[in-house]
């Protein structure tokens, strides 16, 4: 019997801590809270969108992992990428989708806004309708690349012994296993 690494050896939701996801989050926060104020324009606008498209599929997939207790698969990575890209595209190209999104995000942000700025009621977020931003959805593919590479690396790595089930070893004192002679027909 060979020992293999168990899927529960990992931390659920850890995909959101991957360097690609963390880079996307740091760039998004730095850009939105520092760079846009210092140098608003085309580059900072696209940088936000690109960073968000790189980060949010990781967040979706990590949430799925935690809530459903299922590790990421290539298929679930594709679904997270497509959901993120589709939502972003709808928000950028459709007035009704943009209005719903702005209201929902404003309400989700309300507790933090009230605590930090004293805002008395939820305020919809402001979204610039720019169809040119849709090109940044290509960054959603990063999650698919990371998940497929991580899964292939795990399947190629040597099996680690499981602490719960040590490999059976015979000592010098243990009897040899019984064998049954083969009978010819």
C-alpha positions in Angstrom: 0.0 0.0 0.0 1.4 3.4 -0.9 0.8 6.5 1.0 -0.4 9.6 -0.8 -0.8 13.2 0.2 -4.4 13.8 1.4 -6.4 16.6 0.1 -7.2 17.8 3.6 -3.5 18.5 4.2 -4.0 22.0 2.7 -5.8 25.0 4.1 -9.2 25.7 2.5 -9.3 29.0 0.6 -5.5 29.2 0.5 -5.6 29.9 -3.3 -6.4 33.6 -2.4 -2.9 33.7 -0.9 -1.2 32.8 -4.2 1.4 35.4 -5.3 -0.7 36.2 -8.4 -3.8 36.9 -6.3 -1.9 38.9 -3.7 -0.2 41.0 -6.4 -3.5 41.7 -8.0 -5.0 42.8 -4.6 -2.0 45.0 -3.7 -1.9 46.7 -7.1 -5.7 47.2 -6.9 -5.6 48.8 -3.5 -2.5 50.8 -4.1 -3.8 52.1 -7.4 -7.3 52.9 -6.2 -6.3 54.6 -2.9 -3.0 56.2 -3.9 -2.1 56.3 -7.6 -5.6 57.4 -8.9 -5.5 60.4 -6.6 -1.9 61.3 -7.6 -2.3 60.7 -11.3 -5.8 60.1 -12.5 -6.1 59.0 -16.1 -6.0 56.2 -18.7 -3.2 54.2 -17.1 -4.5 54.1 -13.6 -8.0 53.3 -14.8 -6.8 50.3 -16.8 -4.5 49.2 -14.1 -7.4 49.0 -11.6 -9.4 46.9 -14.0 -6.5 44.6 -14.9 -5.6 44.0 -11.2 -9.3 43.4 -10.3 -9.7 40.9 -13.1 -6.5 39.1 -11.9 -7.7 39.0 -8.2 -11.4 38.4 -8.1 -11.5 35.0 -9.8 -9.1 33.8 -7.1 -11.4 35.3 -4.4 -14.4 33.5 -5.9 -12.6 30.2 -6.1 -11.3 30.5 -2.5 -14.8 31.3 -1.3 -16.1 28.2 -3.2 -13.4 26.1 -1.6 -14.3 27.3 1.9 -18.1 27.1 1.6 -18.4 23.8 -0.4 -15.2 22.2 1.0 -14.1 21.3 -2.4 -10.5 22.0 -3.7 -10.2 24.1 -6.9 -10.3 22.2 -10.2 -9.5 23.4 -13.7 -13.3 23.5 -14.3 -14.1 25.5 -11.2 -11.2 27.9 -12.2 -12.8 28.4 -15.6 -16.2 29.0 -14.0 -14.7 31.6 -11.7 -12.9 33.3 -14.6 -16.0 33.4 -16.8 -18.3 34.6 -14.0 -15.9 37.4 -13.2 -15.4 38.4 -16.8 -19.1 38.2 -17.6 -20.0 40.3 -14.6 -17.4 42.9 -15.4 -18.4 43.1 -19.0 -22.1 43.5 -18.1 -21.3 46.3 -15.6 -19.2 48.1 -18.2 -21.6 47.7 -21.1 -25.1 47.7 -19.5 -26.7 50.6 -17.6 -29.1 48.3 -15.6 -26.3 45.9 -14.7 -24.1 48.9 -13.7 -26.9 50.3 -11.5 -27.6 47.0 -9.7 -23.8 46.4 -9.2 -23.2 50.0 -7.9 -26.1 49.6 -5.4 -25.1 46.1 -4.2 -21.5 47.1 -3.7 -22.4 50.3 -2.0 -24.6 48.4 0.5 -21.8 45.8 1.1 -19.3 48.6 1.7 -21.7 50.5 4.0 -20.5 49.0 7.4 -16.8 49.9 6.6 -17.8 53.3 5.2 -19.9 54.1 8.2 -17.1 53.1 10.6 -14.3 54.9 8.7 -16.1 58.0 7.4 -19.3 58.3 9.4 -21.5 57.8 6.4 -25.1 57.7 7.5 -26.5 55.5 4.7 -25.3 53.2 1.9 -23.9 55.1 -1.1 -23.8 53.4 -4.5 -20.2 53.2 -5.9 -19.3 55.2 -9.0 -18.5 53.2 -12.1 -17.2 54.7 -15.3 -18.9 53.1 -18.3 -16.0 52.5 -20.6 -16.4 49.7 -23.1 -12.6 49.8 -23.7 -12.1 48.4 -20.2 -13.5 45.0 -21.3 -10.1 44.1 -22.8 -8.8 43.6 -19.3 -10.9 40.5 -18.8 -7.9 38.5 -20.2 -6.4 38.7 -16.7 -9.1 36.4 -15.5 -7.2 33.6 -17.2 -4.5 33.8 -14.6 -6.6 31.7 -12.1 -7.0 28.9 -14.7 -3.2 28.9 -15.4 -2.4 28.8 -11.6 -4.9 26.1 -10.8 -3.9 23.8 -13.6 -0.2 24.3 -12.9 -0.7 23.7 -9.2 -2.7 20.6 -9.8 -0.2 19.2 -12.2 2.6 19.9 -9.9 0.8 18.1 -7.0 0.2 15.1 -9.2 3.8 14.9 -10.2 5.3 15.4 -6.7 6.3 12.3 -4.8 3.8 11.1 -2.3 4.3 12.2 1.3 3.8 9.6 4.0 0.7 10.2 6.0 1.2 10.6 9.8 -2.1 8.9 10.5 -1.3 5.8 8.5 2.4 4.7 8.7 3.5 2.4 6.0 3.4 -1.3 7.1 6.9 -2.6 7.6 7.9 -6.1 8.6 10.2 -6.6 11.4 12.7 -9.5 11.6 10.4 -11.1 14.2 7.2 -11.0 12.1 6.2 -14.1 10.2 6.3 -14.1 6.4 3.0 -13.6 4.7 1.1 -16.7 3.7 1.0 -17.5 0.1 -1.5 -19.8 -1.7 0.0 -22.1 -4.3 -1.3 -21.6 -7.8 -3.5 -24.5 -9.1 -3.4 -25.4 -12.7 -6.7 -26.1 -14.4 
